[in-house]
Amino acid sequence: PGYRPSPFLSRPKKFLLASVFVVPLCSYIWLRRLEANSREQTRLLEEEGRRNWIQAERDRSGRRDLSVPVGRSGGGV
């Protein structure tokens, strides 16, 4: 009897082909997500540090004595 030839893409070949595309794609997506989360965390920390620095400057300038001694100048018309 005429046996059908084996399919070109047998189950192991399909699995190999799928793994060649799926594993790197999933890894890429996962690493991109990690990088984005890390970048967002860094941005939030920098923003918080900036806010703290601005608040500290305001507190420091509020405590500083900004008065200037006023006297008569020697010059004039």
Secondary structure, 3 states (H helix, E strand, C coil): CCCCCCCCCCHHHHHHHHHHHHHHHHHHHHHHHHHHHHHHHHHHHHHHHHHHHHHHHHHHHHHCCCCCCCCCCCCCC
